[in-house]
């Protein structure tokens, strides 16, 4: 199991599963990150927070605790 947080810069991955529950999961889904969508990791800040990704044609910054909830392949 690999998470979006562990994905290196420049990689494109597919979302396999969203962990977490309630409002946190809903917020991630509202940002367009759903099962089966492709995510390109653009940048990771020096301390790992935030992670900059491109999803569905737009750029998004995710906190590292949110990125840990997103399983990818």
Secondary structure, 3 states (H helix, E strand, C coil): CEEHHHCCCCCEEEEEEECCCCHHHHHHHHCCCCCCCEEEEEEECCCCCCEEEEECCEEEEECHHHHCCEEEC
